[in-house]
Amino acid sequence: AQRVTQPEKLLSVFKGAPVELKCNYSYSGSPELFWYVQYSRQRLQLLLRHISRESIKGFTADLNKGETSFHLKKPFAQEEDSAMYYCAANAGGTSYGKLTFGQGTILTVHP
Amino acid sequence: DTGVSQDPRHKITKRGQNVTFRCDPISEHNRLYWYRQTLGQGPEFLTYFQNEAQLEKSRLLSDRFSAERPKGSFSTLEIQRTEQGDSAMYLCASILGREAFFGQGTRLTVV
């Protein structure tokens, strides 16, 4: 079965500390991996995707096919990073948009 | 706000009643998705449309659920004979490229 797992429901760090949100996936074929973020009282929005290999708001994520992981990292967390983060995957090809989400990790960055 | 729009934002209904939700996608997006999100979980795929054609339905979509997108623009999701287990956030998303744009959701409470 296709599955995305985020082992941490809650993650707390202090401002300026590094942060890593873990994501593991179980998918056949060549999935596309994404991180979505939901700030307080806002809608779910795309943060980044593995095919873009970009850094958004200081966050990066590397797809590790051997470990089937797609961890989200930021070297210096900011208070405005506090949000719910979801890792998601699709099967690629014409299945884009049909996403399987993890359970989410609530990140709290303390001043 | 010119993004995906969902109406109503909140709905409280008595068990056994029918409810209908509406989603207006971003106008040039031809794919539209419905997701359901229960407390503490990530969104789960329900169904999607390519223009007016409903191309896939999840096993989560029981026969009490029906979705339409009659002119390839807005979509409706109807739940008949609501049950308490239907209480959830119902999210709509439209797709451009590989990015899903989510609405703010309709929160359904069945009492």
Boltz contact constraints between the chains, C-beta under 6 A:
constraints:
  - contact:
      token1: [A, 43]
      token2: [B, 102]
      max_distance: 6.0
  - contact:
      token1: [A, 43]
      token2: [B, 104]
      max_distance: 6.0
  - contact:
      token1: [A, 44]
      token2: [B, 102]
      max_distance: 6.0
  - contact:
      token1: [A, 46]
      token2: [B, 99]
      max_distance: 6.0
  - contact:
      token1: [A, 86]
      token2: [B, 42]
      max_distance: 6.0
  - contact:
      token1: [A, 96]
      token2: [B, 98]
      max_distance: 6.0
  - contact:
      token1: [A, 97]
      token2: [B, 31]
      max_distance: 6.0
  - contact:
      token1: [A, 97]
      token2: [B, 33]
      max_distance: 6.0
  - contact:
      token1: [A, 97]
      token2: [B, 95]
      max_distance: 6.0
  - contact:
      token1: [A, 97]
      token2: [B, 100]
      max_distance: 6.0
  - contact:
      token1: [A, 98]
      token2: [B, 45]
      max_distance: 6.0
  - contact:
      token1: [A, 101]
      token2: [B, 42]
      max_distance: 6.0
  - contact:
      token1: [A, 101]
      token2: [B, 43]
      max_distance: 6.0
  - contact:
      token1: [A, 102]
      token2: [B, 42]
      max_distance: 6.0
  - contact:
      token1: [A, 103]
      token2: [B, 41]
      max_distance: 6.0
  - contact:
      token1: [A, 103]
      token2: [B, 42]
      max_distance: 6.0
  - contact:
      token1: [A, 104]
      token2: [B, 42]
      max_distance: 6.0
